Every structure is written in C-alpha cells, then in structure tokens.
Amino acid sequence: MRIANTIMGFLLMMGFMASTATAQAEDSLIPANMVYIGYVPSVMGLDKEAPVTSGNASAGYQQRNRTPASTFNDEGPAHVVFLDPYLIDKYEVSNQNYRDFLRSTGYPAPAYWDDPRLNRPEQPVVGVSWYDAKTYCEYLSKRLPTEAEWEKAARGPHGNIYPWGNDFDPAKANFGKNQQATMPVDSHSDGVSYYGLHNMAGNVFEWVSDWYDPKFYGRLEPMVNPTGPAKPAWIGGTGTYVDFLTLGEKRVIRGGSWIVPETTLRATHRFWNHPSNNSYGVGLGFRCAKTASPEIELQIKQAHTMALVEMGRENNAEARQAIARGLALDPKDADLLELRSLIEQAKKP
C-alpha cells in the first residue's frame, strides 16, 4: 500500500508541475506569434520532369537567359528529412515589427521604406537583404529558418504541394499582381499551412539561411537537420534573365511573392538571390525561427502521461484538461489528438 501511495503521489506531483509549467509556457517557452513544430518526419523536394526548352526561342532571348538549366529542376529528388523541434514565426515580419527594431538599434531603413504602397504597419517589411534579415532575427534571439525548416512548416507532415493542400486555389494567396501590393501579414487565413502559418505562398519571398546549390538535393545528405551546402554554387542572375549581371554566390529565398506567377507558389519551389540584394521585385521579406527548448517536449510528454493516468482512473474530465495543456503547446501532437478522440468516442452512446 505504501508503494502504491508513493507512486500515486509522484504522478499527482508530476501533474501539478506540468499544469504550472505549461500555464507559463506561452510566455517563457513559446514567444508570441510563433508556433512549435515537433518531431515528425517530413518530405522535402518534389520529383518532376525536366522543363521542355522551346526551339523557337529567339537568339536574343537565349543570350539574355543565362540561368543554368539545372536550376529549373532543382526541387528533386523528393526525400525524407528528420528535424529537431523548432519554433517559427506564424507571420512574416511586418513593418511594425521592423520599425520597433529600427527605433531600438538605429539600424538603416530598408529599401521601399517610404513607398506608400508597401509601408503600412500591418504589411510585411520588404526591401531587406539576407544580412538585414539575419541581423533582425538575431536581435530577437532568433535566427533565419533553414530551408528544410521552412519547407516542413509550409508542407506539413503529409508533404502538401501548397500550404493548404495539393490543389491550387488562387483565392488563397497573393500572387501575380492580383493585388496592388502586399497584403497584411495575417491575411489569407483560409490558406494557412498545416501548422497555421500565414502567407507561406505569395505575398513576399522569404529569406532562409541556406546557401543555394541546384544539385544539393541529389546528394541526399545529410537527411538529419540539413543546413544546406557548405559552399554555394556559382550562379548567374537571380532566377530570371533580368538580373543576369548579379553573378556569384546565392542564398535561398522561398514562397513566391505578390508579383510572381502561380508556378512559384509550390511549397517545394526554390529560388535564390544574392545575399546583399534588397530590391528584387519589391518582394524580399522574411520570418524568423528558433531552436525549441527541450522543456516544451518534456511538458507535452508529461501531459500525455497524465492523460493516460486519468483515463485509466476513468476521470475523463481531468484527462481532457491534461490533453488541453499539451495541445496548448503543440496543437498538432498526434498522440494527444488520438487520446482526445478516444475520450470523445467514449462519450457516444
């Protein structure tokens, strides 16, 4: 009896600790407007046919288009990656966010800062270089997401082609100049990704941390926490013939923008730009990421354990509370969602 009481006391203490710690998690472990993405394997890349080159293209066009053909087939092969848990911004960094940063640091304003089409507080900041984006994220004790982290956040665990699913819907993204400029960072709520991120397709291209190499996926290594090539490929232009004078080493940009065509909105689509460039198509923005504290995963596991204990004691009300605490940290945790479903099924006659 003493052993049984000791075990029960330990479990109750664990439950109390989990409740107290989880209540503070939103403030201490998950910063405002960030989402937690846990241990779930994800698909990166897309297998597709190489593009067909038109034999009717003029000699002048072919001369201007100096982009290597390999870069148009850089999304494959599709492969599985395993990422440690991380946090990523729910929204693109807004002008209001960036204005607070400028006031606190005296950092130079980005390009288009005074453009009335693009500088409303709720719009995403544009005209930032890779170095600007990196500096901003580090100021907040964050970092730019890796390309793998960005793609997982956009595609979800099922490898969606678009953030919202596998079928294209033009109403769910700002692209192709269907709007006069960028939209607010919290727009297109019906086009959010599996993890609840807004505007992962369209609005602004988003810098990520990786160097660009069109052949990197073909090496299929490393598949655990990939951070891109150690050295960038030497690429001409920024993805089209327009800017072929900007030669050299490129960083990856993702997600399409308000001025680009539908083909760039796939969550697998890769584009690139020189890290010093801040003006490509008035659509260069970003969002930040952060390595997740192990405490988050611990609290989720504690919530799962306590839910099982309470279900075993047929205290489903307490079990639901434990599940709710865990889902407040990770709304997509499969184990907790399964337990919640079991409780709901048990209520049915």
N, C-alpha and C positions, 0 to 999 in steps of 0.2 A: 504493500500500500504506500509506503514511504517513497519508493522508486516512482510509482505512478503519479503521486502528487508532485514529485520533483520535476518529472517530465512535463506535466500539465502546467506547472508554474513557469517552466522555461518557455513553453510555447506561448503562454499568455504574455510573458515579458517581451518575447520577440514581436508579438502582435502590437503591443503598446509602443515599442521602439519603432516599428515600421510605420504606425499611424502618425507618430510625432514627426519622424524624419520626413515622411512623404508629404506631410502638410507644408513643410518648408521647402520642398524640392523645387517648386516653380521659381522661387526667388534665389535659392542658393545653388542649385544644380542645373537648372534649365533656364537660361536667360529669356527675357521677354521676346516673343515673336521668333523663337527658334523651336525646331521640332527634333525629337530624338529618333534616330534610326538605328535599330539594334542588329543583333546577329541573325542575318538571313542571307543566304547566298543569292547573288543576283547575276543576271545575264548582261554582258557588256558587248556592244557591237552588233552587227547585222550582216548576214550573208546575202549578197545580192550580185546581180550580173554587172560586169564592167560596162560603162556607158558606151553607146554607139557613137562614133565620130562621123559627122556628116562629111561626105566627099564633096559637097557643094560649097563649103565654106570658102570665102574669098582668101586670097593670099595675104591681103592686108589684115584680115581678122586673125588668121593663123599666126602672123607675125606679132600682133599685139598680145595674143593669148599665150603667154609664156608659162602658164601654170603647168607643172608636170602632170601627165595623165594619171599617174599613180595616186595623186591626191584626191581624185574623184572616185576612187574605190578603196578609201582608207577606213571604212567602217567595219571591215571583216578581217578575219572570220569572227563570228559570234563565239563568245567564250564565257565561262562562269568565273566570277571573281568572289573572293571572300574578304569582307571588310570588317574591321573592328567597329564597335558602335561609335557614332559621332552625332554631332548636332549641326544643323544647317538652318540658315535663315528662312523663315516662311515666305518672306517677301524680298524683292530686290531692294537694294539700298536706295532710299528716297532722297530727294533734295533736302528735305527737312533733316534727315539723319546726317547728311553730309555737311549741311550748314552748321549744325552743332559742332561737328568735328573741326570745321574751319575756324569757328569762333574760339574754340579751346586751344588750338595749336598754331594759328596763323599760317597754316598751310595754304599754298596758292590755289585759287579757284580753278575749277576745270574748264575746259572749252564749253561754249554754249551756256555758260552760267547766267548770262544776261539775255538769252533768247526767250522771248515771252511764250513761244510755243512749247518750250521744254522745261521751264524753270518753276512751275508751280510746286508747292511743298510736297504734295502727295504723289508727284510723278517720280519715276526713277531717275537718279542722277545719271547723266551721260557726259561724254567727253572726258572720260578718265582713262589714263594709261594703266597698264598692268602694274607699274610701280605705284601709282596713286592708289589703286585698289588694295594692293598688298599693304601699303602704309596704313590705310584706314582700318583694315581688319586687325592688324597688329596693335593699333591704338586701343582697340576694344578687347585686347587679349584673345583675339580670334585669328583666323587665317583664311586664305582662299581655299575653297574645296579642291580636292584632286579631281581629275577628270572622271575617275571611277566613282567617287562620291557624288559628283553632280549627276552622273547618268543614273545611278541607283535611285537617287532622290526623285528623278524625273520619271523613271520607268516603273518603279515598284518591284516587288518580288516576282511578278509574272512577266516581266520584260515587255511592257506595253510599248508600242511603236510611238504613240503620242502620250503625253502625260495623262490624259483622260481615258485612254483605251487604244484600240487598234484601228478604229475607223476615223478618218479625218472629218472634222467638223469646223468649218470656217468661222462659226459663231463663237468658238471657244478660245480664240487667240487674236492678237493684234498684229497683223502682218500685211504685206503687200500694199501699204498705204491705204488700207481700208478705213483708217482714221487719219486725222490731220497731223497727229503727232503721237507721242507715247501716252499710254493710259495710266491711271493711278496704280500703285504697286499692289493694291488689294482688289483689283478688278478681275473680271472673268472667274468668278467663284465657281461657275459650273465647269470650268476647265482645269481645276486643280489636279495635281498629281495624286497618286495613291496615298502619299504621306501628307497631303494637304498643302503643298507648296503652290503658290500662285505664279502665273506667267513664266512657267518653265518652257513654254513655246511662244515665241514672239515677244513683242514689246522692246526689249533690248538684248543684244548679245551680252553674254556674261563671261568675264574672265575666269579661268581656273588656273591652278598653279602649274600645270604640266607644260613642259616643252612639247613642241609638235614634231612628230615624225610619222609620215603616212604609212610606214611599214611596221610600226611598233606592235600593232595587234597580231601580226603574223608570227611574232616570236613567242607569243603566249606565255610570257614570263615577265615579272612574277605575277601569279594569279592571286596572291595574298597581299592585300593593301598596296596595289600598284600605284606608283607615283609618277609614271611616265618615263620617257627615256632619260638617261643620264646626260646625254648630249643631244641637242636638237639637230634635225636635218636642215640643210641649207635650201630654203625655198624662195622662189621669186614671187613677188606680189602678195596680196592679202586675200587671195581666194578668187579673184577675177582679174581680167586683163587690165582693168582700170588703173590699178596701183602697182604695175609691174616694176616701177622704179624703186619701190621699197623692198630691197632684197635682203636675205640673210636669215637669221635665227628667229623663229616664231614661237609664241605662246598660244595655247589653245583657247578659243572662245566657243561658247555653246549657246544653243537655244533659239537662234534666229532673232529677228528684230522687226520693228514696225514697218520697215521699208522693203523687206526681202520677200521672195516668193515662197509659196507653200512648201516646196521641196526642202527648205532649210528647217522646217518645223519638226521633223522627226527627232525624237529624243536621242537617236543614235548619231545624228548629223554632226560632223566635225568641221570646224572652220578655224582659222588662225589669223594672227596679226602680229606685227612687230610689237614687243612689249613697251616701246616708247610711244607708239601711235595712240593718240587720244581722240581721233576725229573720224574714224571710219564710219561713214554713213550716218552720222549723228546718232549712233545707237550703241555705243560701248558703255555698258554698265557692269554690275556685279552683285553678288551676295556673298556672305561670309559663312564659314564653317568653324567647327571647334571639336577637338577630340573629347569624347564624352567621359565623364568621371565614372570609374568603376562602381561608385556608390549607387548610381542610377540602376544598374543591372542588379546589384545586391538587393535594393529595395523592391524591385519588380519580382525577384525570386522569393523574397520574404512574403510579399502579398500573395503569391501563388501558393506558398506553403500554408499560410494561414487560411486561405480559402478552402484548401483541401481538408484541413483540420475541422473547420466549422461545418463543412458539408458532411464530413463523417459523423459529426455530432448532431446532424440534421438542424443546424442553426443557419438556415439559408439566408436570413436577413444579415447576419454577421458576415457570411461568406460573400454576399453581394457587396458589402462595404469594403472588404479586403480587395475584391476584384476591382472595384471602382478606384481604390487608391493606386493600384498598379496601372490601370488604364489611364489614369491622370498623367502618368509619366510616359507611357507608351501605348497610345490608343490602338495600335496595330499588333500588339503582342498576341500571337496565335494561341498560346496556352491559356491565357486569361480569357480570351474571347470564347474558347471552347468550353471553359468552365461556366461562363455566364450563360452560354447556350444550353448547357445541361440543366442548369437551375431553372431556366425559363421553360424548358420542356417538362421538367418535373411538376410545374405548376398546372400544366394542362390536365384536364380530366381524362 
